[in-house]
Amino acid sequence: MKKQLQTIILLGAISVSSMNAQTWSAVGTGVRGTAANVASMGVFGGELYVGGGFDTAGSVESFNLAKWNGTTWSVGNSGLTISTAFGVSAMTNFNTQLIAGGTSFASGASQDVATWNGTTWGPLTTGIYGSGYLNCLAVFNGELYVGGSFVKAGGVTASNIAKWNGSSWSAVGTGTNGEVFALGVCNNALYIGGSFTSAGGTASPCIAKWNGTSYSAMSTGATGGNVYAFATIGTDLYVGGDFTSIGTIGTPKGVVKWNGSAFSALGSGVIGSLNVGTVFALTVYNGNLIAGGSFSSSGLSSFDGVAKWNGSTWLALGSGDDASGSVRALCVYNSSLYMGGDFISAGGNSVNHIAKWTEPNGVTENYFESGITIYPNPFSSETTIEFNELQKNTTVKLIDIVGKEIKTVVLKDENKLTIEKGNLKAGIYFLEMKDENYNTVNKKIVIQ
């Protein structure tokens, strides 16, 4: 009863002005250009990187890739050649670098995929070739996975999916027989979504699982459309797309949950044109699932292009993108939710393809980071990671200097984790810590 009373008091303390602050706002003057859009976002070096198809960000000329530091826009494509007709469709962090992928761009000798170390763009050998474009990126078991529509990666035959270990490319089994749109990681497995009908020779319409060695089907797969997005909360994988059936669900309406053995619906799903909603992007913000795409309602709730699932109900985030286009990308940066796409207004404001949403009393990354202590560091036998409060579902990864994942631990109702040197070699390692709200902190540790 005491906890319940405290919760009521806290809720009552939120002022009307704080509630009104929950609205979409512009990110500077956004991005502009002929048929401009934002297709991808990523955080690196304390800045938000924004990719897509545009020629200007704020007042800065920056073709298809730009940086936002929370206040101003700056050039993000310096040293990266990107065709003005195409753009950057995917970003992720790997081996302490930012990886960008897309269509018709190059850095050095690398085609359609490049790496940024904070100073210069560099190649990943010869990159991606074939019909030649990259849609998605993910890190699994210490290796970078790329998906799209291609037949070769760095000269190696690879059917629409390949992996990079930090120095060379290799195929992922026999790949898929169709385009790959999404990659996601959950429960020590890589999930692949797209428009294919088989993966590794196994019938698996639009969605499949890779365990590091072989592919497997997920129920009967998805039909009537494609899989475009994944997100993970705890041990559950969320799947977005425009499929009309998946597993045993005949009317999934845009987004479903996979618990490791079966799919389940999320309420009434999201509904759009002809009763079919399309989800292009998924992320997690303040512990809730955020879906972005082309849809307008769910059940009795109305919203345009973006919605929040709190575990039991779909909720609107203001007036969404005001039905002026589709949401193509979602990202959490500096405790705010950013959405990008081909829309031009959100929450009644002119935003030019990118907008920001901030919820009061959300858990901030700075708060998460300030509550972490690592001692001793450097260390010769063992080190302790201590949090200032119990962690309900925080993932801690130990990664070596070349980006290989050494160990992963999920903390549940614990506030300490000890890492022993054991048979680890002396040198520099990295800790990636991600809490249940997807706030992420990276720390360097040194073994003597």
N, C-alpha and C positions, 0 to 999 in steps of 0.2 A: 504493500500500500504506500510505503514511503517513497519508493521509486516512482510509482505512478503519479503521486502528488507532485514530485519534483518535475516530472515531465510536463504536467499541466501548467505549472508555474512558468517553466521556460517557454512554452508555446505562447502563453499569455503575454510574455514580455516582448514578443516580436511586435514592433510598432507598425502602424499602417504604412508609414513611409518605407519601411523595410520591405513589406510585401509588395508595394508598388514598384520597388526597385527591381523586382523580378520581371524584366522585360528585355527584349532583344535590342542591342545597341550596335552602332556602326564600329568598324575597325578602321579608324582613320577614314579615308575616303574609299576604302576597298580596292578592288582591282578592276581594270577596265581594258577594253580591246574589242575587236570584232568577234562576235559570238563568244564573249569572255565567259570563263567558268573556273571554279575551283574544284579539283578532283582529288586532291590529297593534302594531308598536313602531317607534320611531325615536329617533335621538340628535340633540339640539340643545342648544347652550349648555352642554355638559358634563354633561347630565342625560339619563336614559332616559325617554322619553315612552311611555306604555302606553295603548292604546285598546281598546275592546271594548264589552261590556255588563255593567256593574257599578254599584254605588252607593257602595262603600267601598273604599279602598286603605289597607292598614294599619289605623290607627284614624281616618283622615281621610275625611270625606264628600266624594266627588268623583265625580260621575256620568259614567261611561263614558270618562273621560280623566284620567290622573293622572301625576305625575312621581316618579321614583326617582333619588336622587343618589348611590346606592351604599351609603347607610346608612339613610335615612328616606324615607317617602312624603310627598308634599305635593299640594295641589290643582293640577290641570292644566287645568281647564275654566273658570276664572274669566273671566266675560264671554262665554262661549260657551254658547248655549242648546242643550241636547241632550235629545231626548225620552227618557224613562226606558225606553221600550219598544224602543229601537234603540240604535245606537252608532257608534263610529269604526272603520272597517274598513281604512283605509290612511293612511300617513304618508310624507312624503319632505321633503328640503330643496330649496328653490328660491329663488334670488335673495336669499341670506343670511337666509331665513325658513323656518319650519317650516310645511308644508302638511298639513292633516288633511282627510280625506274620509270620508263614510259615508252614513248614512240618518237623516232627520228631525232634523237639527240646523241651526242657523243662527247667524251672527254678523253683526249689522247687517242688511243686505239680502241676504246670501249664503245660498243654500240648499244644504246637503249638502257644502259645501267652504269652508274658511276658512284664513286665514293668521295666523301668530303671529310677532311680531317680538321676542319675549323679554319684552314688557311687556303688550301687548294683542292680542286677537283682532280681525281685520278681515275684510271681505268681499272676494270676487272678483266684482264686480258682482252680478248676481242669481243666480249659481251654476247648479246643475244642475236641470233640470225634465223632467217627463214622468212615467213610472211612478216615476222619480226616486230613484235611489240610485247611489252611487259605490263601486266595489270596489277600484280600484287607481290608482296614480300613478307617473309616471316622468318624468325630465328627459332630453330628446333635442334636440340642436342648439340649446341655449339656450332651449328652450320647455318648459313644463309640460304633459304629456299626462295626461288622465284617462280612465278606462274604467269602464263599468258598464252600467246599463240606464236610458237616458234618451233624450229626443228633442230637447232644447234645452239649450244652454249659453250663459248670458248673453243670451238672446233669439235666438241664432243656431241654426238647425236643424242638429242634429248627431246622427247615429245611433249611439249607444252609445260613441262615442269623440270627444273634442274636445281642443283645445289652447289654452293661455293664454300670451300672449307677454309678460306683465307688466303689460299695460294693457287688453287686449281678448281675447275668445274668437273662435275660428274652427273650422270643421269640419275633419276629417281625411279629405279626399276625400269619398266617399259613405258612409263608415263601414262597419259590419257589420250583418248581418241578424239578429243574436242577441246575447246578453249577453257582455260582456267581463269576464273575471275577473283577467287578468294582463297586465302590460306589462314588457318587459325590453329592455335595450340591449346590443348586441354588434356589433363590427365595423362601426361607423358606420351601424347600422340599428336600427329599433325593431321589436320583436316583440310580437305581440298574441295572447293566448290566451283561449279562452272556450268558449261553446256554439254559436257561429254556424256556418253552412255556407258563407258567402261574405263576402269583404271587398272593398270597392270594386267590387262586381259580379263579382269573380273567384271561382270556386269554390275554396274553401280551408277545408276542415272543421276547425274548432276552433283553427287556428293559421295566422298569416299574417305577412308581413314588409312593413314600410313604410320606404321609402328616403328619405322627406322629400317625395316627389312622387307616388308611386304604390304600390299594393299588389301583392304577388306571392305565389303559393302556395309552400308548402314541401313538396316531394315530393307525396304524395297526401293529406297532412294526417293528422288523428287521427280515429278512429271508436270507437264503443262507450262513450264517456264524454267528459269535458271536460278542458281544460288549465287548471290553477289557479296555476302558479308558474313563474318563470324565475330562473336564476342564471348568472353568467358567470365563467369562469376562463380567462384568456388570450384566445384566439380561439375558444373553445368555448362554446356556449350549452347549458345544461342545462334540461330541460323536465319539469315534474311535473304529475301529474293522476290521473285514474282511467280513462283511455282503455284499450281492449283491443287496439288496433293503431295504429301510427303509421308512416308511410312504408312500408317493406317489412318492418317488424318485426311479426310476428303476435302475440307475447306480450311486450310491453315491460315489464309489471309496474311501473307507477307512475312511473318516471323514466327518461329517455333523454338521449343527447347528440347535438347537432347541430353538425357541423364546418363548416358553410357550404354543404354540398352534399348531405349524407345524414345520416340518423339511425342511431345505433348503440346497442345495449343496454349497460347497466352490470351486468355479471355476471348474476346471477339476478334483479336488480331487488328490489323489496320486495313482500312477499306478505301479504295480509290475508284477510278473509272471502271465501269461495268462490274462493280463489286469486287474488283481485284486490286489489292494494294501492292506497291513495289517498294521494297526496302533495299537501298543501295549501300547503306553504312550503318554500323552498330558500334557503340562504345559504352563505357560505364562511367557514370558521373555521380559522386556522392552516394555510391552503393546501389544506384538504380540503373537499369538498362535504358539507353537512349537509342531510338531508332530514327533514321533519317531516310527520306526517299521521295516518292511521289504517291501521296495518299491524303485523305481529307477527314477521316473520322474513324472511330471505333466504338461500336455500341451506340450509346447516347452522347458520347463526347465528340466534339468537333475540333479539328486542328489541321493545319496545313504543313505537310512535309516533315514534321518532327514531333515526336511524342515520347513520353516517359512511362516505363512499366516499373511499378514499385513492388512487384512480386504478386500482386493480386488485381491491380487495376491499371488501366491506361489513363494517363493524365496529360493535359495540354501543357505546353511551355509557351505561354502567351498566345499570340495568333500565328506562331510558326513563321513560315516564309511568305505569308500573305498570298498563297496560291500563285506567286509570280514565277515559279519555276520549281525545280527539284533539288533536294539536298543530296549531295554526292559524297561529302566527307564530314567526319566528326572528329574532334580532338579536344582533350583537356589540357589547358595551359594556364599556369598561374592561378589555379583554383576556379577558373571560368571554363565554361563549355563553349567551344567554337564550332560553328557549322559553316560549310562552304558548298557552293553549287552553282547553278545557272540562274538563281533567283536575283532579283534586284531590290527587294524590300522585305523587311521582317519586323514584326511588332509595330507596323505602321510607320517605320523609319526607312529611309533610303539607305541601303547598305552595300550595294554593288558587290554581290556574290560571296560575301563573308560577313558573319555577324557573331556577336558575343552575348552569352547569357550567364549571369552570375546569381547563384542562390545564397541568401544570407545564412550564416551559421554553418556553412559547408566546411568539411575538413580540408585544410590547406596543406599543400606539399611542404611549405616552410615549417608548419607545425609538426608534421610527421618527421621531417628531417631533424628539427631541433630536439626531438625526443629520443634520439638514437646516440648511444655512446659505444665506442669500440676500444677495448683495452686488453692487453697492451698492443701497440701497433707502432713500429714493427714488433714481431714476436718470433721466438725460436721454437717453442713447443706447442702453445695453444693461445688463442685469443677469444675474447667474449664479446658478443654483440648484445647490448642491453637496451631495452625500450622502456620509456617512462610509464607505460601502461600495458596491460595485457593485450596481446595481438590475437584477434579472433580468427583471422584467415589471411595472414601475411606470408607471402612467398619470398624466400631468401635463396638467391642463386650465387654460387661461387664460380667465377669465370676466370680462365687463365689469360695470359697476355695476348694469345692469338685468337681469343674469342671462343675457345672451347668450354662448354659447360661441364664443370667438374662434379658439382653436387647441387641438388635442389632440396630444400626443406620447407614444409608448410607449417607455420606456427599456429597452434590453436589453443587459446587460453594460456599462453606462455609469454614471458617478457625477457627471456634470456636464451641465447644460443651460443654454444661453445664450438669452435672450429679447431680441431687438432691438426698439427703439421703432418703427422703420420708419415706416409711415403711421398708427400708432396715435395717438389724441388724448391730450393730457395729462389726468391724472385718476386715479381710484382703480380698481384692478383686483383680482381675486381669483385665487389659485392653489389648485386642488383636486388634491392628490397622493394617490394610492391605490396601495399596494404589492400584491404578489401574494397576500398574506394578507388583503387587504381592509381593512387598517389605513388610515385616512384622516386627512389633515392639511390644514387650510385656512389659507392665509396671505394677508395683504393686501399688495399692492405699489402703489407710487405712481410714475406717470410725470410728470416735471416739464416 
